[in-house]
Amino acid sequence: MVCSDVTDGTAESDALVIERSWDDPDAFAVLFDRYADDIHQYTARRLGTEAADDLMADTFVIAFQQRRRYDLSRPHALPWLYGIVTNLIGRHRRAEARRLRALSRVAVTAPAEGRGAGEELADRVVARVGAENTRRSLGAALAGLSARNRDVLLLIAWGDLDYAEAAQALGIPMGTVRSRLHRARNALREALGGSDPTTLREDLEEPDRG
């Protein structure tokens, strides 16, 4: 995933923004504007909104501090930012595992207003129960993955990175990304009765509490 303005050539590449920020620190705010929402959403999915607020801010602080070390041959900085936030998430492994296990234990109940309220509402209730059952199963399956395999899977499934970008984010060879992703997907398929884990983006969204 890259900023559309950068992709269509109508804005400076991230690398040029970072290089400009060496002498003009305020220029770094462009990267925040482009990618803060992506980093926050990814982190919220893994650790919850409250933790995401802090880790998103920490990610850009660290990125700013390390901007002179950025590889300017890479025009898109989002994988670099995902790498930073993944390292920060690594300090919260227990919290993430607790959150995933909690998702797996959430009781699935039909809303009270759905009882006898007509076929259309009943259909919505069935759909919601099915979705929450899927979340529960995924939460348990993800909690059972090793941290490094989970990182690769979620960077690709939720961060929308390709193999090369995930390798860049994690600082590992692309072959390692492929092997970890293969192991993670096999584990999820086994846990989910053969379901395709590429649907993770939709299936483990936070349920609507409104």
N, C-alpha and C positions, 0 to 999 in steps of 0.2 A: 504494500500500500504506500503510495507516495502522494504528496500534495498535487492536486490537479493542475494548479497554476504552474508548478514546476514541470509537470509532465507535458503540458501543451506549449511550454516555452515562453509563456507570457510573464514569467517572474524569474528573479535570480534563483539559481540553484542553491540548495542548502549549503553546499561547500563554499560558494561565493559569499553567502551571508555570514558564514562562520569566519571566513578570512577577513571580511570587512569589519567584523566585530573585534578583531585584534586591536585595531586602532580606534574603533567607535563602539564601545561596549553596548550602547543602547541598541545597536543593530541586532543584537542577539534576540531581542524580543520578537523578531519575525518568526524565529523557530518556535517560540512558545505559542504564538498565534496559530501557527500551522498545525502543531502536533499535540498541544496540551490535552485536547479532548480525547484523542486516540489513546494517549498514555493513561489518562484518568479512567477511561472506560475499561481498558484492559486490566488495570490494577483493581478496579472495583469488582470485576467479575471474579478475580482470584481471592481478594481479601476483604471485600466490602467497601462501601462508600467512604466511611470515616477514615480508614487506613489509606484509601486511594488519595484523599485530599492531601495528606502529608507526603506520601511517596511521590506523587506527581510533582509537588513543589521541590522535593529533594532531588528528583531526577534532573530538573532543569538547573538547579544550583550546581550540582556536580558537573553537568554538561558544560555550563558556563566556565567553571573552574578549569576544566580539562580541554577547553576549545582549541588551544594551541597545539594539542596533541592529535587533533582530528586529522584523518587521512583525507586530504583535499582532492584526491583522485576519485573519491566516492561522492557523486553529486547529491545523493539522497541520504539524509541524516536519520531518518526514522529507525532503521535497524540499530544504529548506534544508541539511540535513545531507549529502544526496547532492551538492549543489552544492559544498560545502566539500571533500568527499573527492575529487570529480572534479577540482577545482583542484589538489589535492595529487597525484593520479595524473598530472596533466599535467606534473609535474616528473620523472616517471619514464617518459616516452614511449619512450625507447630500450629500457628494461628490459621494458616491455610488448610492444614489437615483437619483441624477442628471444624472449620467452616464447611468443608466438603462432607465430613461425617454428619454434621448437623443437617445439611441438605438431604442426606440419605435417610435421616430419621424423621423428617417432617411428616406429620400425619396428613394423609390425603382424605379430605372430607368434602362433601358437596355443600355449597352455600345454602343456608336455610331457605332463602327465597326461591331456590330452585325446586323445592318439593311441591309437586302438583301444579306448577305454574305454566304448564303447556309444553308442547313438543319442542318448540324452538329453544326455549330456555333450558329444557332438559338436554338437548343436544350440546349446548354450550357447557353445561355441567359435565357431561361425559368427556368433552374435549379437554376441559380444564383438568379433570381427574387424570386423564391419560397423559397430559403434558407434565403434571406434577409427579406422576409415577416415573416418567422418563427422567426427570430431574433427579429424583431420588436414586435411581439406578446409576445414572451418570456420576452423581456425587460420590457414591460408594466406589465406583470403578476408578475414578480419578484419584481418590484418596489412596487407592491401592497401588498406584504407579510409583516408581522411584521418582525422586525430585527431578533428576536430570532428564528422564524420559517425559515427564509431565511438562517441563519447561519447553522442550522441543514441540510437543504436540500442541500446546496452547499458544505458542508464538505463531504457529502456522494456522491453527483453527480459529483463534480469537484475534491474534495480531495481524492476520492476513499477510504474513510474510511468505516468500517462496523459500526454497531450500537454501539458495545462496545467501539470502538476507538473514535467515535464521542462523546460518553458520557464522555470518559476520557478527550478528548480535551476541552470540554465545562464545565467539572466539574459538570455534572448533572446525575441523574439516567438514566439507559438505557430505562426505561419505559417512561420517559419524552422525550427522543430522539424519540421513536416510535410515541408518540402522536403528537409531533410537526411536525414530518415528514409526518404523516398522514394528518394533517391539511394543510400543505403546498402543498402536492400533490393533495388533493381535490380542493384547491383553483386554482392551475394551470390547472387541468383538466377542471374545470368550465370555466376558462378564455380562454382555448385553444380548446374548443369544444370537450373535451374527449381525447385529445392527451396524450400520455404516457410521463410524465416528466422525466423519466429515460434517455431519449435521450438528456438531457441538455448538456452533455459533448460535443457533436458534434454541437448541434444547436445554441449555443451561443458563438461559437468561433469568434474571431475577423475576419471580412471579409478580404479577400486578396486584398490589394490595389496595388499589383504589376501588 
